[in-house]
């Protein structure tokens, strides 16, 4: 028997989450974000599952885009960080990639490239996140240079990214809008397409509708919000990270478990050892008490997470736990958000750090 640790990826749940994104903004085009190996779910398999309904895909870099083309994904692919070197502009032309431009080096690389076919570009504006993007007051000048270049296709898109959209009580999203909208109004009557909405905006800010939305985290069934939110409650978690009990033992009061002996039994206890560890993407810093499902019942993690194993206190289970018993690290019955909160991080990190060592098993392909 092979090691029991695996990630079950429910492609029907994925498609339903994408349908929700489309439903919430029916007049927008929805571009799935499949960067970072589709948030740990498997970029090629996720893109294939959405290929019949997605008009384009978003990735971080050209290596990810080339991997999708190699897998025969036909849709346009947007490079969210744009070209990292001038030669990537020619590669984008060859493969039909779209480029997000955010600085003047990238702008000049596109304007000076020797192209035979015009490429589609997006202009990123920095409205307050202060990572990437042209200043809003530069938008008109940048836009004019691109519209006057034979290297650039007509359908230019203006985009920005919201820093605090996951906080529905924050006014910062509206402040960013107030920075973005004048930049669009100053384009001398031109009406480019607009892209504003990430997962948090799609789910929680219905007044912000635009031409292109960029669902990412929500596609994988996780909520970007720290509090319950009506639309996010409809999401279905796509990944079921599972393993099995490989050993059990009885320990006495005062005995410890695991490296550094950071947990000591306060009573006679029964401990289950599970075949998963930080080598499988389970967070090493998960504290004692982090929930784990064994036979569908929540049990607390105890002891330090090691590379290949964790230990769980099953003393309070009413039924005997046998070797081979089912274990859920996160999934439909135990959200990745809940696990992440115990670990002092976010579900994004737990999902995207899932290593290749963990087999992905895809279900409901059609």
Residue, then its C-alpha position, 0 to 999 in steps of 0.5 A: x500500500x502506498x503512503x496515504x497522504x493525498x489531495x483530492x481535487x473536486x473539479x465540479x466544485x471548481x466549476x461551480x465556484x467559477x459559475x458563482x463568479x460569473x453569476x455575481x457579475x453577469x456583464x463581466x468577463x471572468x478570467x480565472x487566476x491559475x498562478x502558483x500552480x493554481x493555488x496549489x491545485x495543479x495549474x494544467x488540470x485546473x485550466x483544462x477543467x475551466x477551458x470550456x467556459x473561461x475566456x482567458x487565464x491569468x498567471x504571474x510569469x511567462x514560465x507559467x504561461x508557457x507551461x499552459x501552452x505546452x499543455x495545449x491551453x488555447x485561451x489568451x494568457x495574461x502575465x500579471x507581472x508583465x515581461x521581466x525582460x525585453x525578449x519576453x515581448x517577442x515570446x508573448x507575440x509568438x504564443x498569444x500572451x497578454x502583458x500587464x505593463x506596470x513600469x516604464x521599462x516594460x512600456x519601452x520594451x513593448x514600444x521598441x520591440x520588432x513585432x509583426x503582430x500587435x499584442x494585447x496589453x493591460x495597463x496597471x495603475x497604482x491606486x494605493x497598494x504601492x507594489x506595482x503600477x503606473x501613477x494614475x496621473x501618468x495613465x493618459x500619457x502611457x495610454x497614448x503611447x500604446x494606442x499610437x504604437x503598431x505593436x499594440x492591439x486596440x483592446x487595451x485594458x486599464x486595471x488596478x488591484x485593491x489592498x483592503x477589499x477583504x475588509x468590507x468595513x474599510x473605506x480604502x477600497x473607495x479611496x482607491x476607486x477615487x484615484x482610479x476613476x479620474x485617470x480613466x476620465x482623463x483619456x480624452x474620450x477614450x473608453x478602454x476596458x476596465x479590470x478591478x475585481x478580485x475575489x473579494x470584490x466579486x463576492x463582497x462589493x456588488x457595486x464594483x462591476x467592470x469589463x474583466x474580473x479576476x477570480x482567484x482564491x474564491x475559485x478554490x472554495x475559500x473565502x477571502x473574508x475573516x467573517x461570514x459573508x453571504x456569497x462566500x458561504x456558497x463556495x465549495x472547497x475544492x481541495x480535500x487534503x487527507x491522510x490516515x492514521x499509521x500508529x496509535x499508542x497510550x501514554x501516561x500523565x506527564x509524558x510528552x510527544x514529539x520533537x522538543x517535547x512541547x506538549x505534555x499529557x495532563x492525563x492518561x492519553x491516546x495518541x494517533x500518529x498521522x502520515x503527514x508533515x511539513x514535507x507535505x505542506x502541513x504547516x510546521x508552526x501549527x500549534x497544539x490544538x489545531x483541529x484535525x478530523x479523524x473519522x469525521x470528528x475534530x481532534x487536537x494536534x499535539x506535539x511538534x509537526x515533523x517532516x513526515x508525521x503529526x500526532x493527534x490526541x484522540x483520547x476523547x473519541x467515543x470509538x476506537x481508532x484503528x490504523x488506516x482511519x481516515x484523516x482530514x487536514x482540511x477540506x469540505x468539513x474543515x475549512x483551510x481558513x480555520x486551520x490557517x487561523x490556528x496557525x497565524x497565517x492565511x489559507x492562501x499560504x497553506x494551499x499554494x505551499x502544497x508540494x509536488x510530493x503530495x499526489x493530486x487526485x482529480x475527481x468529477x472531471x466532467 
